[in-house]
Amino acid sequence: MTDLERALAGDKNLAGADLRDADLRDADLRDADLRDADLRDADLRSAFLENCDLRGANLRGASLGGADIGGARLEGTNLSGAHFDYYDLVAEDLAGVTYDATTVWPEGFVPPAP
């Protein structure tokens, strides 16, 4: 498992990175390029993902409790099976987020109209 807890990777190019099972708790990934990154089962609890480019990223089964995703690009992102732990994903959490018909949401979640 990759341990990047509390890492500062904001505004970095991590496009296509293999971060499966990575520990990214509390990591600062603001403005990072994570297009097509493999983040399956990654621990992103309380991570800062504001304005992050997650287009085409795979976050299947990722832990996202307390993560800030405001302004993130989620077109084509797979969020199926993502866990929000003690927090429920609500429309307010998606402020400024962009997504499209190819975005896969957790089961039962209906995003607000873009």
C-alpha positions as CSV (number, residue, x, y, z in Angstrom):
1,M,0.0,0.0,0.0
2,T,1.3,3.5,-0.9
3,D,1.3,5.7,2.1
4,L,0.9,9.4,1.2
5,E,-1.0,10.5,4.3
6,R,-0.9,14.3,4.6
7,A,1.0,14.5,1.4
8,L,1.2,17.9,-0.4
9,A,0.5,17.2,-4.0
10,G,-1.6,20.1,-5.0
11,D,-1.2,21.4,-8.5
12,K,0.8,18.3,-9.5
13,N,0.4,16.0,-12.5
14,L,-0.6,12.6,-11.3
15,A,-2.6,11.7,-14.5
16,G,-2.8,8.0,-14.9
17,A,-1.1,7.3,-11.6
18,D,-1.7,3.9,-10.0
19,L,-2.8,4.8,-6.5
20,R,-4.9,1.7,-5.7
21,D,-5.2,1.2,-1.9
22,A,-3.1,4.3,-1.3
23,D,-3.4,6.0,2.1
24,L,-4.2,9.6,1.1
25,R,-5.9,10.7,4.3
26,D,-5.7,14.4,4.8
27,A,-3.6,14.8,1.6
28,D,-3.7,18.2,-0.1
29,L,-4.5,17.4,-3.7
30,R,-6.0,20.8,-4.5
31,D,-5.8,21.5,-8.3
32,A,-3.9,18.2,-8.9
33,D,-4.3,16.5,-12.3
34,L,-5.6,13.0,-11.5
35,R,-7.1,12.3,-14.9
36,D,-7.5,8.5,-15.5
37,A,-5.8,7.8,-12.1
38,D,-6.6,4.4,-10.5
39,L,-7.7,5.3,-7.0
40,R,-9.7,2.1,-6.4
41,D,-10.1,1.4,-2.6
42,A,-7.9,4.4,-1.8
43,D,-8.3,6.1,1.6
44,L,-9.1,9.7,0.8
45,R,-10.8,10.6,4.1
46,S,-10.6,14.3,4.8
47,A,-8.5,14.9,1.7
48,F,-8.6,18.2,0.0
49,L,-9.6,17.6,-3.6
50,E,-10.9,21.1,-4.5
51,N,-10.6,21.9,-8.2
52,C,-9.0,18.5,-8.8
53,D,-9.2,17.1,-12.3
54,L,-10.6,13.6,-11.8
55,R,-11.9,13.1,-15.3
56,G,-11.9,9.4,-16.1
57,A,-10.5,8.4,-12.7
58,N,-11.5,5.2,-11.0
59,L,-12.6,5.8,-7.3
60,R,-14.5,2.5,-7.0
61,G,-14.6,1.6,-3.4
62,A,-12.6,4.6,-2.3
63,S,-13.2,6.1,1.2
64,L,-14.2,9.7,0.9
65,G,-15.6,10.6,4.3
66,G,-15.0,14.3,5.0
67,A,-13.2,14.8,1.7
68,D,-13.7,18.3,0.1
69,I,-14.5,17.8,-3.6
70,G,-15.8,21.3,-4.4
71,G,-15.0,22.4,-7.9
72,A,-13.6,19.0,-9.0
73,R,-14.0,17.7,-12.5
74,L,-15.8,14.4,-12.4
75,E,-16.7,13.7,-16.1
76,G,-16.3,10.0,-16.7
77,T,-15.3,9.4,-13.0
78,N,-16.3,6.0,-11.5
79,L,-17.5,6.6,-7.9
80,S,-19.5,3.3,-7.7
81,G,-19.0,1.7,-4.3
82,A,-17.3,4.8,-2.9
83,H,-17.8,5.1,0.8
84,F,-18.6,8.4,2.5
85,D,-18.3,6.9,5.9
86,Y,-20.1,9.0,8.5
87,Y,-20.9,11.6,6.0
88,D,-23.7,11.3,3.4
89,L,-23.0,12.8,0.0
90,V,-25.5,15.6,-0.5
91,A,-26.0,18.1,-3.3
92,E,-24.2,20.9,-1.3
93,D,-21.0,18.8,-1.4
94,L,-21.0,19.1,-5.1
95,A,-20.7,22.9,-5.3
96,G,-18.9,23.8,-8.5
97,V,-18.3,20.2,-9.4
98,T,-18.7,19.3,-13.1
99,Y,-19.9,15.9,-14.3
100,D,-21.7,14.3,-17.2
101,A,-23.7,11.3,-18.2
102,T,-20.6,9.1,-18.0
103,T,-20.0,9.8,-14.3
104,V,-20.9,6.8,-12.2
105,W,-22.3,7.7,-8.8
106,P,-22.6,5.6,-5.7
107,E,-25.7,3.4,-5.7
108,G,-28.8,5.4,-4.7
109,F,-27.3,8.8,-5.1
110,V,-29.0,11.1,-7.5
111,P,-26.9,14.2,-8.3
112,P,-28.5,17.6,-8.8
113,A,-29.0,18.8,-12.4
114,P,-25.7,20.2,-13.7
